[in-house]
């Protein structure tokens, strides 16, 4: 099959201030998707809005904060949202199918391949896949946190050309345009640096869970996947077709020349760090320049209370994080062997603290 793109639309773009779904916005989204497909663009849609759809049905005015209630609302809203989108897309001759994913689908190879095969088969059948996190069963320990990150991981999963993140602003600005009249749109970003991350700010609206910072994080994941990312306003006419056709719209992020494997992408961006391991200069050179595993001899300090196979940040003498990986030691055990040569390790101890296959060197 041909190339595919992932389009993610946030709650703020399809819901009114009251929290109810905005039917005009949904109709525009359906029109834009239809135009893109007619032009030959294959699309996977990642769609937020289950909670926004469920709140009015339950007579709720303000978004609750406890996870149990939010999951119950999502259980009500998810079919309502899909039903409305199916109706709007059906008028345009498009059949939609729902795919609910959890982080486990990306962490385990067999499930990862199964998810890819399912999305591939839906495309072959001409079905527009609408992907969302399985909010009704996810918990704080096993959730993506927002659909921006999910969309970026899906883009890697399906070998997408483009990840389009639709929101309620025109892209990434030099400052928050809501408060700074001098803020200007950044049209193209080659590499995300500290200044760019500062410009992204914090969380978004009450109706959504993301914000520009989460979209920037998603764009970084896409770049490491070899995928071009675009952040643009959902209200712009023909925004999907223009973005997927390479025309200037919103903020565009250039992909990196090398593509991380799904496993290393998961370690780098989808696994929350449980601790920190400080290493000496020699170990840092071995990891960064030599592509080696981290050995106990190079460990200087251990911070945190992590378990075996937890994700840890690896820092140098300057305190800066330069790598991330899965530790083969728990924190207490690692403290007891830190600085020891391999021959000095207790019998049965792993030779590597972090194996190179479980290690990602960060820029």
ZAVEX-938060 format. One record per residue (C-alpha): residue in one letter; x, z, y. Coordinates in steps of 0.2 Angstrom, whole numbers, m for minus. Example, Ala and Ser with C-alpha at 12.3 -4.5 7.8 and 13.67 -1.06 7.14 Angstrom:
2
<atom><aa>A</aa><x>62</x><z>39</z><y>m22</y></atom>
<atom><aa>S</aa><x>68</x><z>36</z><y>m5</y></atom>
% end
This chain:
363
<atom><aa>X</aa><x>0</x><z>0</z><y>0</y></atom>
<atom><aa>X</aa><x>5</x><z>m2</z><y>18</y></atom>
<atom><aa>X</aa><x>10</x><z>12</z><y>30</y></atom>
<atom><aa>X</aa><x>0</x><z>27</z><y>35</y></atom>
<atom><aa>X</aa><x>m2</x><z>38</z><y>50</y></atom>
<atom><aa>X</aa><x>m8</x><z>56</z><y>51</y></atom>
<atom><aa>X</aa><x>m20</x><z>60</z><y>66</y></atom>
<atom><aa>X</aa><x>m23</x><z>79</z><y>70</y></atom>
<atom><aa>X</aa><x>m37</x><z>84</z><y>81</y></atom>
<atom><aa>X</aa><x>m39</x><z>102</z><y>88</y></atom>
<atom><aa>X</aa><x>m54</x><z>112</z><y>90</y></atom>
<atom><aa>X</aa><x>m52</x><z>112</z><y>109</y></atom>
<atom><aa>X</aa><x>m55</x><z>93</z><y>108</y></atom>
<atom><aa>X</aa><x>m71</x><z>93</z><y>98</y></atom>
<atom><aa>X</aa><x>m79</x><z>109</z><y>104</y></atom>
<atom><aa>X</aa><x>m88</x><z>114</z><y>120</y></atom>
<atom><aa>X</aa><x>m84</x><z>129</z><y>130</y></atom>
<atom><aa>X</aa><x>m99</x><z>138</z><y>122</y></atom>
<atom><aa>X</aa><x>m90</x><z>136</z><y>105</y></atom>
<atom><aa>X</aa><x>m103</x><z>123</z><y>98</y></atom>
<atom><aa>X</aa><x>m97</x><z>106</z><y>92</y></atom>
<atom><aa>X</aa><x>m96</x><z>92</z><y>105</y></atom>
<atom><aa>X</aa><x>m106</x><z>78</z><y>98</y></atom>
<atom><aa>X</aa><x>m100</x><z>66</z><y>111</y></atom>
<atom><aa>X</aa><x>m81</x><z>70</z><y>107</y></atom>
<atom><aa>X</aa><x>m84</x><z>68</z><y>89</y></atom>
<atom><aa>X</aa><x>m93</x><z>51</z><y>91</y></atom>
<atom><aa>X</aa><x>m77</x><z>46</z><y>102</y></atom>
<atom><aa>X</aa><x>m66</x><z>52</z><y>88</y></atom>
<atom><aa>X</aa><x>m76</x><z>42</z><y>75</y></atom>
<atom><aa>X</aa><x>m75</x><z>26</z><y>87</y></atom>
<atom><aa>X</aa><x>m56</x><z>28</z><y>89</y></atom>
<atom><aa>X</aa><x>m53</x><z>30</z><y>70</y></atom>
<atom><aa>X</aa><x>m64</x><z>15</z><y>67</y></atom>
<atom><aa>X</aa><x>m54</x><z>4</z><y>79</y></atom>
<atom><aa>X</aa><x>m38</x><z>10</z><y>72</y></atom>
<atom><aa>X</aa><x>m43</x><z>6</z><y>54</y></atom>
<atom><aa>X</aa><x>m50</x><z>m11</z><y>60</y></atom>
<atom><aa>X</aa><x>m33</x><z>m15</z><y>67</y></atom>
<atom><aa>X</aa><x>m25</x><z>m12</z><y>50</y></atom>
<atom><aa>X</aa><x>m19</x><z>6</z><y>53</y></atom>
<atom><aa>X</aa><x>m22</x><z>18</z><y>38</y></atom>
<atom><aa>X</aa><x>m26</x><z>35</z><y>44</y></atom>
<atom><aa>X</aa><x>m26</x><z>53</z><y>36</y></atom>
<atom><aa>X</aa><x>m36</x><z>65</z><y>48</y></atom>
<atom><aa>X</aa><x>m32</x><z>83</z><y>49</y></atom>
<atom><aa>X</aa><x>m46</x><z>91</z><y>58</y></atom>
<atom><aa>X</aa><x>m49</x><z>109</z><y>65</y></atom>
<atom><aa>X</aa><x>m66</x><z>115</z><y>70</y></atom>
<atom><aa>X</aa><x>m73</x><z>124</z><y>54</y></atom>
<atom><aa>X</aa><x>m74</x><z>141</z><y>63</y></atom>
<atom><aa>X</aa><x>m81</x><z>132</z><y>79</y></atom>
<atom><aa>X</aa><x>m94</x><z>124</z><y>68</y></atom>
<atom><aa>X</aa><x>m99</x><z>140</z><y>59</y></atom>
<atom><aa>X</aa><x>m100</x><z>152</z><y>74</y></atom>
<atom><aa>X</aa><x>m116</x><z>144</z><y>81</y></atom>
<atom><aa>X</aa><x>m124</x><z>143</z><y>64</y></atom>
<atom><aa>X</aa><x>m122</x><z>162</z><y>62</y></atom>
<atom><aa>X</aa><x>m127</x><z>166</z><y>80</y></atom>
<atom><aa>X</aa><x>m110</x><z>171</z><y>85</y></atom>
<atom><aa>X</aa><x>m105</x><z>169</z><y>104</y></atom>
<atom><aa>X</aa><x>m87</x><z>175</z><y>103</y></atom>
<atom><aa>X</aa><x>m73</x><z>171</z><y>90</y></atom>
<atom><aa>X</aa><x>m70</x><z>187</z><y>79</y></atom>
<atom><aa>X</aa><x>m52</x><z>192</z><y>76</y></atom>
<atom><aa>X</aa><x>m53</x><z>200</z><y>58</y></atom>
<atom><aa>X</aa><x>m48</x><z>188</z><y>44</y></atom>
<atom><aa>X</aa><x>m63</x><z>192</z><y>32</y></atom>
<atom><aa>X</aa><x>m76</x><z>187</z><y>45</y></atom>
<atom><aa>X</aa><x>m66</x><z>171</z><y>51</y></atom>
<atom><aa>X</aa><x>m65</x><z>165</z><y>33</y></atom>
<atom><aa>X</aa><x>m84</x><z>168</z><y>30</y></atom>
<atom><aa>X</aa><x>m87</x><z>158</z><y>46</y></atom>
<atom><aa>X</aa><x>m76</x><z>144</z><y>40</y></atom>
<atom><aa>X</aa><x>m85</x><z>144</z><y>24</y></atom>
<atom><aa>X</aa><x>m101</x><z>140</z><y>33</y></atom>
<atom><aa>X</aa><x>m93</x><z>129</z><y>46</y></atom>
<atom><aa>X</aa><x>m83</x><z>118</z><y>35</y></atom>
<atom><aa>X</aa><x>m97</x><z>108</z><y>26</y></atom>
<atom><aa>X</aa><x>m106</x><z>107</z><y>43</y></atom>
<atom><aa>X</aa><x>m91</x><z>99</z><y>51</y></atom>
<atom><aa>X</aa><x>m88</x><z>87</z><y>37</y></atom>
<atom><aa>X</aa><x>m107</x><z>83</z><y>36</y></atom>
<atom><aa>X</aa><x>m107</x><z>78</z><y>55</y></atom>
<atom><aa>X</aa><x>m91</x><z>68</z><y>53</y></atom>
<atom><aa>X</aa><x>m97</x><z>59</z><y>38</y></atom>
<atom><aa>X</aa><x>m113</x><z>54</z><y>47</y></atom>
<atom><aa>X</aa><x>m104</x><z>47</z><y>62</y></atom>
<atom><aa>X</aa><x>m91</x><z>38</z><y>52</y></atom>
<atom><aa>X</aa><x>m104</x><z>31</z><y>40</y></atom>
<atom><aa>X</aa><x>m112</x><z>22</z><y>55</y></atom>
<atom><aa>X</aa><x>m96</x><z>13</z><y>57</y></atom>
<atom><aa>X</aa><x>m94</x><z>9</z><y>38</y></atom>
<atom><aa>X</aa><x>m81</x><z>22</z><y>34</y></atom>
<atom><aa>X</aa><x>m83</x><z>34</z><y>19</y></atom>
<atom><aa>X</aa><x>m74</x><z>51</z><y>22</y></atom>
<atom><aa>X</aa><x>m68</x><z>63</z><y>9</y></atom>
<atom><aa>X</aa><x>m62</x><z>81</z><y>11</y></atom>
<atom><aa>X</aa><x>m45</x><z>88</z><y>5</y></atom>
<atom><aa>X</aa><x>m42</x><z>107</z><y>7</y></atom>
<atom><aa>X</aa><x>m24</x><z>112</z><y>5</y></atom>
<atom><aa>X</aa><x>m15</x><z>129</z><y>5</y></atom>
<atom><aa>X</aa><x>4</x><z>132</z><y>7</y></atom>
<atom><aa>X</aa><x>5</x><z>133</z><y>m12</y></atom>
<atom><aa>X</aa><x>2</x><z>114</z><y>m13</y></atom>
<atom><aa>X</aa><x>18</x><z>112</z><y>m3</y></atom>
<atom><aa>X</aa><x>29</x><z>125</z><y>m11</y></atom>
<atom><aa>X</aa><x>26</x><z>120</z><y>m29</y></atom>
<atom><aa>X</aa><x>33</x><z>103</z><y>m34</y></atom>
<atom><aa>X</aa><x>19</x><z>99</z><y>m47</y></atom>
<atom><aa>X</aa><x>5</x><z>103</z><y>m34</y></atom>
<atom><aa>X</aa><x>14</x><z>94</z><y>m21</y></atom>
<atom><aa>X</aa><x>15</x><z>78</z><y>m31</y></atom>
<atom><aa>X</aa><x>m4</x><z>80</z><y>m36</y></atom>
<atom><aa>X</aa><x>m9</x><z>82</z><y>m18</y></atom>
<atom><aa>X</aa><x>1</x><z>66</z><y>m14</y></atom>
<atom><aa>X</aa><x>m7</x><z>57</z><y>m28</y></atom>
<atom><aa>X</aa><x>m25</x><z>62</z><y>m23</y></atom>
<atom><aa>X</aa><x>m22</x><z>56</z><y>m5</y></atom>
<atom><aa>X</aa><x>m14</x><z>40</z><y>m11</y></atom>
<atom><aa>X</aa><x>m29</x><z>37</z><y>m22</y></atom>
<atom><aa>X</aa><x>m42</x><z>40</z><y>m8</y></atom>
<atom><aa>X</aa><x>m32</x><z>28</z><y>2</y></atom>
<atom><aa>X</aa><x>m33</x><z>15</z><y>m12</y></atom>
<atom><aa>X</aa><x>m52</x><z>17</z><y>m12</y></atom>
<atom><aa>X</aa><x>m53</x><z>15</z><y>6</y></atom>
<atom><aa>X</aa><x>m58</x><z>33</z><y>9</y></atom>
<atom><aa>X</aa><x>m53</x><z>42</z><y>25</y></atom>
<atom><aa>X</aa><x>m46</x><z>58</z><y>20</y></atom>
<atom><aa>X</aa><x>m51</x><z>73</z><y>31</y></atom>
<atom><aa>X</aa><x>m38</x><z>87</z><y>27</y></atom>
<atom><aa>X</aa><x>m39</x><z>105</z><y>32</y></atom>
<atom><aa>X</aa><x>m32</x><z>121</z><y>27</y></atom>
<atom><aa>X</aa><x>m42</x><z>130</z><y>14</y></atom>
<atom><aa>X</aa><x>m47</x><z>144</z><y>26</y></atom>
<atom><aa>X</aa><x>m59</x><z>153</z><y>15</y></atom>
<atom><aa>X</aa><x>m46</x><z>158</z><y>3</y></atom>
<atom><aa>X</aa><x>m30</x><z>159</z><y>13</y></atom>
<atom><aa>X</aa><x>m23</x><z>175</z><y>19</y></atom>
<atom><aa>X</aa><x>m10</x><z>181</z><y>31</y></atom>
<atom><aa>X</aa><x>4</x><z>179</z><y>18</y></atom>
<atom><aa>X</aa><x>m1</x><z>162</z><y>12</y></atom>
<atom><aa>X</aa><x>m7</x><z>152</z><y>27</y></atom>
<atom><aa>X</aa><x>0</x><z>139</z><y>38</y></atom>
<atom><aa>X</aa><x>m6</x><z>148</z><y>54</y></atom>
<atom><aa>X</aa><x>m12</x><z>132</z><y>62</y></atom>
<atom><aa>X</aa><x>m17</x><z>114</z><y>58</y></atom>
<atom><aa>X</aa><x>m3</x><z>107</z><y>68</y></atom>
<atom><aa>X</aa><x>10</x><z>113</z><y>56</y></atom>
<atom><aa>X</aa><x>m1</x><z>107</z><y>41</y></atom>
<atom><aa>X</aa><x>m3</x><z>90</z><y>49</y></atom>
<atom><aa>X</aa><x>16</x><z>89</z><y>50</y></atom>
<atom><aa>X</aa><x>18</x><z>94</z><y>32</y></atom>
<atom><aa>X</aa><x>5</x><z>81</z><y>27</y></atom>
<atom><aa>X</aa><x>14</x><z>68</z><y>37</y></atom>
<atom><aa>X</aa><x>30</x><z>71</z><y>26</y></atom>
<atom><aa>X</aa><x>19</x><z>72</z><y>10</y></atom>
<atom><aa>X</aa><x>12</x><z>54</z><y>13</y></atom>
<atom><aa>X</aa><x>27</x><z>46</z><y>20</y></atom>
<atom><aa>X</aa><x>19</x><z>43</z><y>37</y></atom>
<atom><aa>X</aa><x>26</x><z>32</z><y>51</y></atom>
<atom><aa>X</aa><x>17</x><z>42</z><y>65</y></atom>
<atom><aa>X</aa><x>10</x><z>59</z><y>67</y></atom>
<atom><aa>X</aa><x>m2</x><z>60</z><y>82</y></atom>
<atom><aa>X</aa><x>m7</x><z>77</z><y>88</y></atom>
<atom><aa>X</aa><x>m23</x><z>75</z><y>99</y></atom>
<atom><aa>X</aa><x>m26</x><z>90</z><y>111</y></atom>
<atom><aa>X</aa><x>m35</x><z>93</z><y>127</y></atom>
<atom><aa>X</aa><x>m20</x><z>90</z><y>138</y></atom>
<atom><aa>X</aa><x>m11</x><z>73</z><y>141</y></atom>
<atom><aa>X</aa><x>5</x><z>78</z><y>132</y></atom>
<atom><aa>X</aa><x>20</x><z>90</z><y>135</y></atom>
<atom><aa>X</aa><x>23</x><z>93</z><y>154</y></atom>
<atom><aa>X</aa><x>38</x><z>100</z><y>163</y></atom>
<atom><aa>X</aa><x>27</x><z>116</z><y>166</y></atom>
<atom><aa>X</aa><x>9</x><z>121</z><y>163</y></atom>
<atom><aa>X</aa><x>m1</x><z>108</z><y>173</y></atom>
<atom><aa>X</aa><x>m15</x><z>121</z><y>174</y></atom>
<atom><aa>X</aa><x>m5</x><z>132</z><y>185</y></atom>
<atom><aa>X</aa><x>9</x><z>121</z><y>192</y></atom>
<atom><aa>X</aa><x>4</x><z>106</z><y>203</y></atom>
<atom><aa>X</aa><x>21</x><z>99</z><y>202</y></atom>
<atom><aa>X</aa><x>21</x><z>98</z><y>183</y></atom>
<atom><aa>X</aa><x>25</x><z>80</z><y>177</y></atom>
<atom><aa>X</aa><x>23</x><z>72</z><y>160</y></atom>
<atom><aa>X</aa><x>38</x><z>71</z><y>148</y></atom>
<atom><aa>X</aa><x>35</x><z>54</z><y>141</y></atom>
<atom><aa>X</aa><x>49</x><z>53</z><y>128</y></atom>
<atom><aa>X</aa><x>59</x><z>67</z><y>119</y></atom>
<atom><aa>X</aa><x>74</x><z>62</z><y>108</y></atom>
<atom><aa>X</aa><x>79</x><z>80</z><y>103</y></atom>
<atom><aa>X</aa><x>70</x><z>96</z><y>106</y></atom>
<atom><aa>X</aa><x>81</x><z>109</z><y>115</y></atom>
<atom><aa>X</aa><x>78</x><z>126</z><y>123</y></atom>
<atom><aa>X</aa><x>72</x><z>119</z><y>139</y></atom>
<atom><aa>X</aa><x>59</x><z>108</z><y>130</y></atom>
<atom><aa>X</aa><x>53</x><z>124</z><y>120</y></atom>
<atom><aa>X</aa><x>52</x><z>134</z><y>136</y></atom>
<atom><aa>X</aa><x>41</x><z>120</z><y>144</y></atom>
<atom><aa>X</aa><x>29</x><z>121</z><y>129</y></atom>
<atom><aa>X</aa><x>24</x><z>139</z><y>133</y></atom>
<atom><aa>X</aa><x>13</x><z>149</z><y>121</y></atom>
<atom><aa>X</aa><x>m4</x><z>149</z><y>113</y></atom>
<atom><aa>X</aa><x>m18</x><z>138</z><y>118</y></atom>
<atom><aa>X</aa><x>m37</x><z>141</z><y>120</y></atom>
<atom><aa>X</aa><x>m48</x><z>154</z><y>113</y></atom>
<atom><aa>X</aa><x>m57</x><z>141</z><y>103</y></atom>
<atom><aa>X</aa><x>m41</x><z>135</z><y>94</y></atom>
<atom><aa>X</aa><x>m27</x><z>144</z><y>85</y></atom>
<atom><aa>X</aa><x>m13</x><z>132</z><y>91</y></atom>
<atom><aa>X</aa><x>m6</x><z>128</z><y>108</y></atom>
<atom><aa>X</aa><x>7</x><z>117</z><y>115</y></atom>
<atom><aa>X</aa><x>21</x><z>128</z><y>107</y></atom>
<atom><aa>X</aa><x>13</x><z>125</z><y>89</y></atom>
<atom><aa>X</aa><x>12</x><z>106</z><y>93</y></atom>
<atom><aa>X</aa><x>30</x><z>106</z><y>98</y></atom>
<atom><aa>X</aa><x>35</x><z>115</z><y>82</y></atom>
<atom><aa>X</aa><x>25</x><z>102</z><y>72</y></atom>
<atom><aa>X</aa><x>34</x><z>88</z><y>81</y></atom>
<atom><aa>X</aa><x>50</x><z>96</z><y>76</y></atom>
<atom><aa>X</aa><x>44</x><z>96</z><y>58</y></atom>
<atom><aa>X</aa><x>39</x><z>78</z><y>59</y></atom>
<atom><aa>X</aa><x>56</x><z>73</z><y>67</y></atom>
<atom><aa>X</aa><x>65</x><z>81</z><y>52</y></atom>
<atom><aa>X</aa><x>54</x><z>71</z><y>41</y></atom>
<atom><aa>X</aa><x>59</x><z>55</z><y>49</y></atom>
<atom><aa>X</aa><x>42</x><z>53</z><y>57</y></atom>
<atom><aa>X</aa><x>38</x><z>48</z><y>75</y></atom>
<atom><aa>X</aa><x>27</x><z>61</z><y>83</y></atom>
<atom><aa>X</aa><x>15</x><z>59</z><y>98</y></atom>
<atom><aa>X</aa><x>6</x><z>72</z><y>108</y></atom>
<atom><aa>X</aa><x>m9</x><z>65</z><y>118</y></atom>
<atom><aa>X</aa><x>m26</x><z>69</z><y>125</y></atom>
<atom><aa>X</aa><x>m41</x><z>66</z><y>114</y></atom>
<atom><aa>X</aa><x>m51</x><z>60</z><y>129</y></atom>
<atom><aa>X</aa><x>m40</x><z>45</z><y>133</y></atom>
<atom><aa>X</aa><x>m49</x><z>28</z><y>128</y></atom>
<atom><aa>X</aa><x>m42</x><z>20</z><y>112</y></atom>
<atom><aa>X</aa><x>m29</x><z>34</z><y>111</y></atom>
<atom><aa>X</aa><x>m27</x><z>33</z><y>92</y></atom>
<atom><aa>X</aa><x>m25</x><z>14</z><y>92</y></atom>
<atom><aa>X</aa><x>m13</x><z>14</z><y>106</y></atom>
<atom><aa>X</aa><x>m2</x><z>28</z><y>99</y></atom>
<atom><aa>X</aa><x>m1</x><z>21</z><y>82</y></atom>
<atom><aa>X</aa><x>3</x><z>4</z><y>89</y></atom>
<atom><aa>X</aa><x>18</x><z>11</z><y>98</y></atom>
<atom><aa>X</aa><x>11</x><z>9</z><y>116</y></atom>
<atom><aa>X</aa><x>15</x><z>22</z><y>129</y></atom>
<atom><aa>X</aa><x>3</x><z>37</z><y>128</y></atom>
<atom><aa>X</aa><x>6</x><z>55</z><y>130</y></atom>
<atom><aa>X</aa><x>23</x><z>62</z><y>124</y></atom>
<atom><aa>X</aa><x>33</x><z>53</z><y>110</y></atom>
<atom><aa>X</aa><x>46</x><z>62</z><y>99</y></atom>
<atom><aa>X</aa><x>59</x><z>51</z><y>91</y></atom>
<atom><aa>X</aa><x>62</x><z>54</z><y>72</y></atom>
<atom><aa>X</aa><x>79</x><z>60</z><y>65</y></atom>
<atom><aa>X</aa><x>89</x><z>47</z><y>56</y></atom>
<atom><aa>X</aa><x>89</x><z>58</z><y>40</y></atom>
<atom><aa>X</aa><x>74</x><z>64</z><y>31</y></atom>
<atom><aa>X</aa><x>74</x><z>82</z><y>23</y></atom>
<atom><aa>X</aa><x>67</x><z>83</z><y>5</y></atom>
<atom><aa>X</aa><x>50</x><z>92</z><y>4</y></atom>
<atom><aa>X</aa><x>58</x><z>107</z><y>m3</y></atom>
<atom><aa>X</aa><x>71</x><z>109</z><y>11</y></atom>
<atom><aa>X</aa><x>57</x><z>105</z><y>24</y></atom>
<atom><aa>X</aa><x>47</x><z>119</z><y>16</y></atom>
<atom><aa>X</aa><x>61</x><z>131</z><y>17</y></atom>
<atom><aa>X</aa><x>66</x><z>127</z><y>35</y></atom>
<atom><aa>X</aa><x>48</x><z>126</z><y>43</y></atom>
<atom><aa>X</aa><x>35</x><z>133</z><y>32</y></atom>
<atom><aa>X</aa><x>43</x><z>149</z><y>25</y></atom>
<atom><aa>X</aa><x>43</x><z>164</z><y>37</y></atom>
<atom><aa>X</aa><x>60</x><z>172</z><y>37</y></atom>
<atom><aa>X</aa><x>60</x><z>190</z><y>30</y></atom>
<atom><aa>X</aa><x>77</x><z>195</z><y>36</y></atom>
<atom><aa>X</aa><x>94</x><z>190</z><y>42</y></atom>
<atom><aa>X</aa><x>111</x><z>188</z><y>34</y></atom>
<atom><aa>X</aa><x>127</x><z>188</z><y>46</y></atom>
<atom><aa>X</aa><x>142</x><z>178</z><y>39</y></atom>
<atom><aa>X</aa><x>160</x><z>176</z><y>44</y></atom>
<atom><aa>X</aa><x>167</x><z>160</z><y>52</y></atom>
<atom><aa>X</aa><x>174</x><z>154</z><y>35</y></atom>
<atom><aa>X</aa><x>158</x><z>155</z><y>27</y></atom>
<atom><aa>X</aa><x>149</x><z>146</z><y>42</y></atom>
<atom><aa>X</aa><x>162</x><z>132</z><y>40</y></atom>
<atom><aa>X</aa><x>159</x><z>131</z><y>22</y></atom>
<atom><aa>X</aa><x>140</x><z>129</z><y>24</y></atom>
<atom><aa>X</aa><x>140</x><z>118</z><y>39</y></atom>
<atom><aa>X</aa><x>155</x><z>106</z><y>36</y></atom>
<atom><aa>X</aa><x>157</x><z>108</z><y>17</y></atom>
<atom><aa>X</aa><x>139</x><z>108</z><y>11</y></atom>
<atom><aa>X</aa><x>144</x><z>123</z><y>0</y></atom>
<atom><aa>X</aa><x>133</x><z>138</z><y>m6</y></atom>
<atom><aa>X</aa><x>134</x><z>155</z><y>3</y></atom>
<atom><aa>X</aa><x>144</x><z>167</z><y>m7</y></atom>
<atom><aa>X</aa><x>144</x><z>186</z><y>m6</y></atom>
<atom><aa>X</aa><x>162</x><z>186</z><y>0</y></atom>
<atom><aa>X</aa><x>157</x><z>178</z><y>17</y></atom>
<atom><aa>X</aa><x>143</x><z>190</z><y>20</y></atom>
<atom><aa>X</aa><x>146</x><z>203</z><y>34</y></atom>
<atom><aa>X</aa><x>129</x><z>211</z><y>37</y></atom>
<atom><aa>X</aa><x>111</x><z>211</z><y>31</y></atom>
<atom><aa>X</aa><x>96</x><z>215</z><y>41</y></atom>
<atom><aa>X</aa><x>78</x><z>217</z><y>35</y></atom>
<atom><aa>X</aa><x>70</x><z>222</z><y>18</y></atom>
<atom><aa>X</aa><x>68</x><z>206</z><y>9</y></atom>
<atom><aa>X</aa><x>66</x><z>203</z><y>m9</y></atom>
<atom><aa>X</aa><x>74</x><z>190</z><y>m21</y></atom>
<atom><aa>X</aa><x>69</x><z>172</z><y>m17</y></atom>
<atom><aa>X</aa><x>63</x><z>177</z><y>1</y></atom>
<atom><aa>X</aa><x>68</x><z>165</z><y>15</y></atom>
<atom><aa>X</aa><x>82</x><z>172</z><y>26</y></atom>
<atom><aa>X</aa><x>90</x><z>167</z><y>42</y></atom>
<atom><aa>X</aa><x>109</x><z>164</z><y>42</y></atom>
<atom><aa>X</aa><x>118</x><z>169</z><y>58</y></atom>
<atom><aa>X</aa><x>136</x><z>168</z><y>64</y></atom>
<atom><aa>X</aa><x>147</x><z>181</z><y>73</y></atom>
<atom><aa>X</aa><x>138</x><z>175</z><y>89</y></atom>
<atom><aa>X</aa><x>121</x><z>180</z><y>82</y></atom>
<atom><aa>X</aa><x>114</x><z>163</z><y>83</y></atom>
<atom><aa>X</aa><x>104</x><z>156</z><y>69</y></atom>
<atom><aa>X</aa><x>112</x><z>141</z><y>61</y></atom>
<atom><aa>X</aa><x>104</x><z>140</z><y>44</y></atom>
<atom><aa>X</aa><x>90</x><z>146</z><y>33</y></atom>
<atom><aa>X</aa><x>88</x><z>148</z><y>15</y></atom>
<atom><aa>X</aa><x>81</x><z>157</z><y>0</y></atom>
<atom><aa>X</aa><x>91</x><z>172</z><y>m5</y></atom>
<atom><aa>X</aa><x>95</x><z>175</z><y>m24</y></atom>
<atom><aa>X</aa><x>98</x><z>194</z><y>m19</y></atom>
<atom><aa>X</aa><x>86</x><z>207</z><y>m12</y></atom>
<atom><aa>X</aa><x>92</x><z>215</z><y>4</y></atom>
<atom><aa>X</aa><x>98</x><z>232</z><y>m4</y></atom>
<atom><aa>X</aa><x>107</x><z>223</z><y>m18</y></atom>
<atom><aa>X</aa><x>115</x><z>211</z><y>m6</y></atom>
<atom><aa>X</aa><x>121</x><z>225</z><y>5</y></atom>
<atom><aa>X</aa><x>130</x><z>233</z><y>m10</y></atom>
<atom><aa>X</aa><x>140</x><z>217</z><y>m14</y></atom>
<atom><aa>X</aa><x>143</x><z>210</z><y>4</y></atom>
<atom><aa>X</aa><x>161</x><z>205</z><y>6</y></atom>
<atom><aa>X</aa><x>165</x><z>205</z><y>m12</y></atom>
<atom><aa>X</aa><x>173</x><z>191</z><y>m21</y></atom>
<atom><aa>X</aa><x>164</x><z>183</z><y>m36</y></atom>
<atom><aa>X</aa><x>176</x><z>191</z><y>m48</y></atom>
<atom><aa>X</aa><x>171</x><z>208</z><y>m41</y></atom>
<atom><aa>X</aa><x>152</x><z>206</z><y>m43</y></atom>
<atom><aa>X</aa><x>143</x><z>217</z><y>m55</y></atom>
<atom><aa>X</aa><x>140</x><z>209</z><y>m72</y></atom>
<atom><aa>X</aa><x>124</x><z>198</z><y>m72</y></atom>
<atom><aa>X</aa><x>124</x><z>196</z><y>m53</y></atom>
<atom><aa>X</aa><x>121</x><z>178</z><y>m46</y></atom>
<atom><aa>X</aa><x>137</x><z>170</z><y>m40</y></atom>
<atom><aa>X</aa><x>128</x><z>163</z><y>m25</y></atom>
<atom><aa>X</aa><x>119</x><z>172</z><y>m12</y></atom>
<atom><aa>X</aa><x>110</x><z>156</z><y>m6</y></atom>
<atom><aa>X</aa><x>113</x><z>141</z><y>m16</y></atom>
<atom><aa>X</aa><x>116</x><z>125</z><y>m7</y></atom>
<atom><aa>X</aa><x>100</x><z>117</z><y>m15</y></atom>
<atom><aa>X</aa><x>90</x><z>131</z><y>m6</y></atom>
<atom><aa>X</aa><x>99</x><z>130</z><y>10</y></atom>
<atom><aa>X</aa><x>95</x><z>120</z><y>26</y></atom>
<atom><aa>X</aa><x>108</x><z>119</z><y>40</y></atom>
<atom><aa>X</aa><x>98</x><z>119</z><y>57</y></atom>
<atom><aa>X</aa><x>103</x><z>110</z><y>73</y></atom>
% end
